[in-house]
């Protein structure tokens, strides 16, 4: 009720963040300590191709390494366990994207909402984040991001799958994967960790 009274969230259902400014600020506040603690050596220039474009593949491969080293430590700190993986990737990406782009979170796409759309010097990258809750998570995610890409008129996107089982059950050596899949006339890079 407090957030509604302050105008932070909508008064109607479904509940949504009331405006774009709050939509940008709230995730940053939630992951500010994490974003500040990411090593300073992570620099935007490392992820820029010679033509000045963002090398999203290189950036996400680096995130896989970062996630493997840090996730178990960081995810325990989040009050909202379901949001931890999303906040972690947003904090990591924000440090890089601040150098020349922006991140749209939960962007409306047709009748759905994609998790992240990154804009960097005129290029757009669609990232769909999924927690691996069941054996169909990957297939569901591929179908979902394909619909979003159709709506946006794009043919390339990224499906980020986060394994929920601990590394004692599924070791890092088998959970970290990178695969390009052609699905419904789209090239989707599946990034698993």
C-alpha positions as CSV (number, residue, x, y, z in Angstrom):
1,X,0.0,0.0,0.0
2,X,2.9,2.3,0.9
3,X,4.4,2.0,-2.6
4,X,1.0,2.6,-4.3
5,X,0.4,5.7,-2.1
6,X,3.7,7.1,-3.1
7,X,3.0,6.5,-6.8
8,X,5.9,4.0,-7.2
9,X,3.6,1.2,-8.5
10,X,0.4,1.4,-10.5
11,X,-2.9,1.5,-8.8
12,X,-4.4,-1.1,-11.2
13,X,-3.8,-4.7,-11.6
14,X,-1.4,-6.2,-12.7
15,X,0.9,-4.2,-10.4
16,X,3.6,-2.5,-12.4
17,X,6.3,0.0,-11.7
18,X,4.6,3.3,-12.3
19,X,7.0,5.0,-14.7
20,X,10.3,4.5,-16.6
21,X,12.3,6.5,-14.0
22,X,11.3,4.2,-11.2
23,X,11.8,1.2,-13.5
24,X,15.4,2.2,-14.0
25,X,16.1,3.3,-10.4
26,X,14.6,0.4,-8.4
27,X,16.8,-2.4,-10.0
28,X,19.8,-0.2,-9.6
29,X,19.1,0.3,-5.9
30,X,18.5,-3.4,-5.4
31,X,21.9,-4.3,-6.8
32,X,23.9,-1.2,-6.0
33,X,26.2,-2.9,-3.4
34,X,26.8,-5.8,-5.8
35,X,27.5,-3.4,-8.8
36,X,30.0,-1.4,-6.7
37,X,31.8,-4.6,-5.6
38,X,32.4,-5.9,-9.1
39,X,36.1,-5.6,-9.7
40,X,37.1,-2.3,-11.2
41,X,39.2,-4.1,-13.8
42,X,36.1,-4.8,-15.8
43,X,36.2,-2.2,-18.5
44,X,33.9,-1.4,-21.3
45,X,36.8,-1.3,-23.9
46,X,37.5,-5.0,-23.4
47,X,34.1,-5.8,-24.9
48,X,34.2,-3.5,-27.9
49,X,35.0,-4.9,-31.3
50,X,37.4,-3.0,-33.7
51,X,34.3,-1.6,-35.5
52,X,33.1,0.0,-32.2
53,X,30.2,-2.4,-31.6
54,X,29.6,-4.3,-28.4
55,X,30.9,-7.9,-28.4
56,X,27.9,-9.4,-26.5
57,X,29.3,-13.0,-26.9
58,X,32.5,-12.0,-25.2
59,X,30.7,-10.1,-22.5
60,X,28.3,-13.0,-21.7
61,X,31.2,-15.5,-21.7
62,X,33.0,-13.3,-19.1
63,X,29.7,-13.2,-17.1
64,X,29.7,-17.0,-17.1
65,X,33.2,-17.0,-15.5
66,X,32.1,-14.3,-13.0
67,X,28.9,-16.2,-12.1
68,X,30.9,-19.4,-11.5
69,X,33.3,-17.6,-9.2
70,X,30.8,-15.5,-7.3
71,X,27.2,-16.7,-7.5
72,X,27.1,-19.0,-4.6
73,X,28.5,-16.3,-2.3
74,X,26.3,-13.5,-3.7
75,X,23.0,-15.4,-4.1
76,X,22.8,-16.1,-0.4
77,X,22.7,-12.4,0.3
78,X,19.6,-11.6,-1.6
79,X,16.3,-11.4,0.4
80,X,14.4,-12.4,-2.7
81,X,16.1,-15.6,-3.9
82,X,14.1,-15.8,-7.1
83,X,15.4,-12.4,-8.2
84,X,19.1,-13.0,-7.3
85,X,20.3,-14.3,-10.7
86,X,18.6,-11.4,-12.6
87,X,20.0,-8.8,-10.2
88,X,23.5,-10.4,-10.5
89,X,23.5,-10.3,-14.3
90,X,22.0,-6.7,-14.4
91,X,24.7,-5.5,-12.0
92,X,27.5,-7.1,-14.1
93,X,26.1,-5.7,-17.4
94,X,25.3,-2.3,-16.0
95,X,29.0,-1.7,-15.3
96,X,29.8,-2.3,-19.0
97,X,26.8,-0.8,-20.6
98,X,27.2,2.5,-18.7
99,X,30.1,3.2,-21.1
100,X,27.8,3.8,-24.0
101,X,24.4,2.3,-23.8
102,X,21.4,1.4,-21.6
103,X,19.5,-1.6,-20.3
104,X,15.7,-1.8,-20.6
105,X,14.4,-4.1,-18.0
106,X,11.1,-6.1,-18.4
107,X,10.5,-4.4,-21.7
108,X,7.0,-4.8,-23.1
109,X,7.1,-6.8,-26.3
110,X,3.6,-7.4,-27.8
111,X,1.6,-9.2,-25.2
112,X,4.7,-10.4,-23.3
113,X,7.7,-8.9,-21.6
114,X,11.3,-9.8,-22.3
115,X,13.7,-9.5,-19.4
116,X,16.5,-7.3,-20.8
117,X,17.0,-5.3,-24.0
118,X,20.4,-3.8,-24.2
119,X,21.0,-0.9,-26.5
120,X,24.5,0.1,-27.3
121,X,25.4,2.6,-29.9
122,X,22.4,1.8,-32.1
123,X,22.6,-2.0,-31.7
124,X,20.0,-4.0,-29.7
125,X,20.4,-7.2,-27.9
126,X,17.5,-9.2,-26.4
127,X,18.2,-11.4,-23.3
128,X,15.7,-13.7,-21.9
129,X,16.5,-14.9,-18.4
130,X,15.2,-18.3,-17.1
131,X,15.6,-20.3,-14.0
132,X,15.9,-24.0,-14.7
133,X,12.9,-25.2,-12.7
134,X,12.1,-28.3,-14.9
135,X,13.3,-30.2,-17.9
136,X,11.2,-28.0,-20.3
137,X,12.8,-24.7,-19.2
138,X,15.1,-24.5,-22.2
139,X,12.4,-25.3,-24.8
140,X,10.0,-22.9,-23.1
141,X,12.6,-20.2,-23.1
142,X,13.4,-20.8,-26.8
143,X,9.8,-20.4,-27.7
144,X,9.4,-17.3,-25.6
145,X,12.4,-15.4,-26.9
146,X,11.5,-16.4,-30.5
147,X,8.1,-14.7,-30.0
148,X,9.8,-11.6,-28.6
149,X,12.3,-11.5,-31.5
150,X,9.4,-11.8,-34.0
151,X,7.7,-8.8,-32.4
152,X,10.9,-6.7,-32.4
153,X,11.7,-7.7,-36.0
154,X,15.0,-9.3,-34.9
155,X,16.6,-12.7,-35.7
156,X,19.2,-13.0,-33.0
157,X,18.8,-13.2,-29.2
158,X,20.2,-14.7,-26.0
159,X,18.6,-17.2,-23.7
160,X,20.3,-17.2,-20.3
161,X,19.5,-20.3,-18.2
162,X,20.4,-20.4,-14.5
163,X,20.6,-23.8,-12.9
164,X,18.9,-23.8,-9.5
165,X,20.5,-27.0,-8.2
166,X,23.7,-26.4,-6.2
167,X,27.1,-27.2,-7.7
168,X,27.4,-30.1,-5.3
169,X,24.5,-31.8,-7.3
170,X,25.4,-30.5,-10.8
171,X,29.1,-29.6,-11.0
172,X,30.2,-26.4,-12.8
173,X,32.1,-28.5,-15.4
174,X,28.7,-29.8,-16.7
175,X,26.4,-26.8,-16.1
176,X,28.4,-24.1,-17.9
177,X,27.4,-24.4,-21.6
178,X,27.3,-22.2,-24.7
179,X,25.3,-23.2,-27.7
180,X,24.0,-21.5,-30.8
181,X,20.6,-22.9,-31.8
182,X,18.5,-22.2,-34.9
183,X,14.9,-22.1,-33.6
184,X,11.8,-20.9,-35.4
185,X,14.0,-19.1,-38.0
186,X,16.0,-17.3,-35.3
187,X,19.6,-17.7,-34.1
188,X,19.5,-18.0,-30.3
189,X,22.6,-18.3,-28.2
190,X,21.8,-20.4,-25.2
191,X,24.1,-19.5,-22.3
192,X,23.8,-21.9,-19.4
193,X,25.3,-21.7,-15.9
